[in-house]
Amino acid sequence: MFRSIILISACLLLAAPAFAQSAFQTEAPHAVIIDAETGEVMFEKDARDPMAPASMTKIMTADLVFAALKDGRLSPETEFTVSEGAWRRGGVKSGSSTMFLKVGSKASVEDLLKGVIIQSGNDACIVLAEGMAGSETAFADQMTARAHELGLKSATFRNATGWPHVEHEISALDLAKLAQQQVMTYPEYYSLYSQRSFTWNDIKQSNRNPLLGRVTGADGLKTGHTEASGYGLVGSALRGDDRRIIVVNGLTSQSERRDVATRLMEASFSQFRVYDLHEKGTEIATADVYMGKAETVPVALTENIRKGVAVVDRKKISSEVRFTAVKAPISKGDKVAELYVTIPGRPVATYDLVAMEDVERKGLLSRAWTGLLAKIRG
């Protein structure tokens, strides 16, 4: 009595099996593109498994500072003192990316944020962490908690800098979502990511983001590199009303990161679109109803379905309705089926389908007759 229906339309053709590869590809071992307005994933490649984020971690460090500024716990003029530990682990002594802070000196939150975002200063990160949470370890715990509050479940942070640690990780997709929420939540602070240089202690350092000035509309966010992570980048660009966010990681050199990220960002605007696939409340299919006064009931989605996809993959999207045991009585709004949407290179997405009408149960004699016929027909 129950059936699976394959929906076919001009935009939804049954042509791609589950997990079929997208026609669009990139050299990056980890990559993702999302549309900032909708949050729709437009492309992904090994983007859901945790990876070492290196200095892309500092986007999360900045997020905690932005939140504290927004709710008044900090002001841009708040000053923190540079501890010897911050200098040793993140300053000149460390041999890593540094803001060149001096031991015992003070710096404002505004300047420290510039050191974190523009100069990728590990010392600036540690000073902020110690000033806000008492220790970098405590601050890292807050980073993890905040990430989980935002739904970034792949994230575990063990420091504020991205320094290598076996347990310090986050997925490319969650990094992209983090960037999206910063764009949307902190527009007054997000502009720091596009600042091209910053001078501290008479030392001028340039923003390491290779997309700035190279890709039209690029205005963020952060690069990263360690031996464990390879070369990575979280990037964002705005063109007209469209904003795209990309993440790449695992590349072998600065030049490869620059070139691959540039191609991916350009492609995100020219080769990808967000398509409206199905509208909530519109009949998707009909289900046969067992023991119902009506033989069928129309079913519909409870939400709109929009999907970002490469233009070349558009005709490979398929949708399949799978019914559960549809037995009367049925009330309008009862779940009676699921819609499976398959897009090349992406996990299958599942959506609930609900009855659009009430269906009463047959009377006793009608049920008996229906049951007898069912037995006769096997």
N, C-alpha and C positions, 0 to 999 in steps of 0.2 A: 504493500500500500504506500510505502514511502519511497521517495526518489531523490536523486541528486541531479540538480539542474546546472548545466554549464551556461553562463550568460555570455553572449557574444554580441559585440557591437563594433562600431567603427573604431573605437578606442580600446576595446577589450576583446582581443582575439586570443583564442586558445592556441598559443604557439610556443610557450616557454614552460618547461617543466620546473618544479621547485628547485631553487638554488642554481638555476641556469646563470651562466656568466654574462655580465653586462657587456655590451659592445664597446663601451668606453672603459679604458684601462689607464693606469698610472704606474710609474716605476716605484713609487713609495711603498715600502712594506706595510705601513699603516697609513690609511687616508680616509677622510670623510669630508663631505660637503653638506651643509645644512642651509636651508632658507631661514634667515633670521626672523622674519615676520611670523611665519607659521610654525617654525621649529621642525619642519619636515626634512627628513633625511633624503638627500637627492642622489647621493652616491656613498658607498662605503666599501672599504677593503680592510679586512682584519681590524675593524674599528671598535669591536665590543669587548675584546679581551684586554685586561690590564697590561700596561707597558710602563717602562721607566720614562717619566716625563722630563727629566733634567730641569732646566730653568723655566720651562713652561709652567712648573709648579708655582712660580711667582704670581701668576694670575690669581691663584687661590689666596696667596698671602695678601695681595692687594685687595681682594674681595672682603676679607675681614676688616681691613682698615677702612675701606669705603663704607661698610655697614656702620662702623663705629663713628665715622664722620657724619653720616646721614642721621643717626639717631642721637647725636650730641654727646656721646661718650668721649669723643676726641674733637679737637678743633685743628685746623691746618697749622695753627701757631703753637700747638702743644709741642714741647721739647723733650727729647729723651737723651740720656747720656750714653756714650759709647763705652761699653765695658771692654776690659782686656780680652775676655773670651770672644766677644764679637769681632775684635780686631784680629785675634789669632786665627779664628776659624773662617773669617770672611773678608778680612782686610788685606793689606799688602803682604803681611806675613804668610797668608794662606796660599798665595800664588794663583788664586782663582779670580773670577770677575769681581770687581770691587768698586765702591764709590770713593775710595781713598779717605775714609773717615779716620780721624786721629783719636787715639786712646784718651779718654777723659773729656773729650770735647762734647758739645751738645749740638743736636740738629733738630729742626722742626719736622713735624709729620709731613708737611707739604714737600720739603726737600728730600726727606727719606723716601717718600713715594716716587719722586722723580729718580732717585738713585736706584730703586727697585725696578721700575718700569723701563726707563730709558737706558740706564747704564748696566742693568742686570746685576747690581751690587749685592753680593752675598752678605757683606757687612751691614748694609742698610736693612736687609731682611731680618737679620738676627737682632739688631737694635730695636726694630719695631716689635718683634716677637717678645723680647725680654721686657720692653717697656709696657706692653699691653697685657701680657700673661704671666710675667715673672720669670719665665724660662722658655727657651725655644721648644723644648719637649712639650710643655703645657700648651703652647701656642699651636704646635702641630696637631695635638689632640683636638683642639678647637677647630682647626682646619678640616679634619676628618669629619667631625660632628656636623659642621656647617655644610660640607659637601653632601652628606647623607640627608640632611634636611632638604637640600635642593633636589634630591632624587638621584644624585650621582653615586650610585651604589658601588661602583668599581673602585672608588677612591680610598686609598689609605695613605696618609702623609706621616712621615717620621721626622721631617724638618721643614723649615720655612724657605729653603733655598733651592731644593732639587738635588742636593748632594746625594750621590749614589747610596742607596740602602736597599737591601734585598726585599724589604716589605713596603717600600715607597713606590706607589704605582697608581695609575688611573688609565682608563681607556681613552682612545682618541675621540670617540663619540661623546663621552662625558666632558672632555676638555672643550669640545665644540659647544656643548650645552652650557657650560660655565661661561664661556665667552659670550654666548647669546644673552644670558641673564645679566651680565655686566653692561652690555650695550643697552638693554631695555631698562634696567633698574638704576643705573648710575650715569646718566648722560652727562651730568655736570663734572664727573671725574674721568669718564672714558676718554676725553680728549687728550689726556696725558699720554696715551699710547701713540699718538701721532706726532708728538714733539720730537723733532729731529736730533736734538743734541741737548746736553746739560753739562754745565761746568761747576765743579766743586773742588775746593782746595786748589784753585788755579789750574785744574786739569780738565780739559774739555773732552768729553766722550760722545760719540755719535750713537744714535739708536741702531741696534743691530738688525732690525727688521728689514730684509732686502726688498720687500714689496713697496715700502714707502718711497714715493717719487718714481717708481718704476711701473706700477700697475695703477691705472685710473681708478680713483675712488678709494684706494687702500688707506686705512687709518688705524691699523692695529694688527696684531697684538704683541706676541712675544715669541722669541726664538729659544731654543734649548740645545745643549750638546753635552754629552758625556760619552765615555767609551761604551757604557752599557746601553745607552739609548740611541746612539747615532745622532745625526743632525735632524732636528725637528723644528716645526713652526706652527703656531696658531695664528691664522691671518683672517682679516675681515676687510671688506670693501663695500662701499655704498655707491650705487649708480641709479640716479633718479629715486624711485621709491623702493628699489630692490637692494637688499643687503644680503651678501653671502658670507658664510664663515667656513673656513677650511682648516683642517689639521693634517699635517704630514709628519711622519717620524720614521727613524731607522735609516735615513739616507747617509751616504758615505763621505760627503764633503760639503763645505759651505756653498760651493758653486753648484753642486747638484741640488742642494736644498733650494737655492735661489731659483734655478731653472725649473725644477719640478713644481715648486709652489706657484711660480708665475703662470705656468701652463695650466695648473689646476684652477687657479682663481679666474683666469681668463675664460676657461671652459665653463666654469660654474655659471657665468652669465650668458655665454653664447650657445652652449650645447645642452643646457638643462632648463626644465620648466616645472612649475607646480601645476598639476592637472586636477580638476574636479572630476572624480570618478563616479561617485554615487551621492545622492542627496537623501538626507534623513526624511522619513515620513513618506517617501515615494515607494510604490510597490516594486519589489525586487523580483518576487516569484510567488507562486501559490503552492501551498502544502495540502496534500490529501489528508483528510481528517477521518480517523477511525471512530465509529459510533457517534458521529455528529449529525445533527439535523441538516447541516450544510455539508456537502461532500468535500469542499475545499475552503481554505482561508488564505487571503493574501498576507504576505509578510513584508516588513520594511525595517530599515535601519533606525537606530536611535541616535545616530550621529552622522554628520557629513564625513565623507571620505575624500581627503585630498592627498595626493602623493607627488613627491618630487621625483623626477626620473629623467634620464638622458633622452633627448628627443629621438635618438635612433632606437631606443628600447620601447617607445610608446606603444607600438603595435604588438609587443610581446607580453603586455600585461594581461593576466587572465583572472577571472573570478569564478568561484564555484560555491554553490549553495549546498550545504549538508544538513539534512533534517534530523531531528531527534524523533522520538516516538510521539507523534502528533495525535493525541487521543482526547476526545471531548469528555467533559466540558472544557472550553477554552475561553479565557477572558482576554479582552483587548489589552495588549501590552505584555502578555505572557511570552517568554522566550520559547520559540519553537524550532529555531534553526540557527546556523552559523554561516557567515560568509567568509570564505578564504580568498585572500587577494595575493597573487603571486607576481612579483616583479623581479626581473633578472638581477642576480647579485645580491639579493636581500632576503632575510628570513620571511617566511610566509606570515602574513598578518591576518588575525582572526577578529571578526566583529559579530556581535549578537544581532539576530533578526527576531522581531517580535510580531505577534499577530496583530493585524489591523482591525479585526472585528471580534465580537463575541460569537462563539459557536456553542449552542446548547447541545446537551446529550440527547440521543434518541430515547424514545419511550421503551418500556420493557419489551413489548412484542417486537418492535423494530430491532432492538438490540439482539434479541434471540434469533430473529431471521437473519440478521447480518452475520452473526456468529456461525450459524448453520451453513450459510453460503461460503463463508471463509473456509470452513472445514472441508466442504465438498470440493472447493477449488484448490485445496492443499496449501 
